[in-house]
Amino acid sequence: MPTQSSYMRVDVRCPFYKGDEHRRRIICEGIVDRSTISLSFGSSKDFSVQANTFCCNRYQNCEIYMMLMASKYDGV
C-alpha cells in the first residue's frame, strides 16, 4: 500500500510505523504478515496529538504497539 509520509517521519521512533497520509491517517504494521492497520482522524489536530504522543515519543504506551508486541512478538 503506497503511503505519502509527512515531514514527521524523521521524528518517528515506533518500530511499527509504516507511514501517514495527508495528516489524517497513520498506517502501522498489521497483525498478520503483509498487512497494515490504519488509524483515521477527523482533524489534523487529532492526528498530530496521536503522532507526536505515540509515534514520535512514548510508543510503548500506544495500544497498537502493545497489541502487536503481545500477539506477534511475544517471546521474541
Secondary structure by P-SEA (a helix, b strand, c coil): ccccccccccccccccccccccccbbbccccccccbbbbbbccaaaaaaaaaacccccccccaaaaaaaacccccc
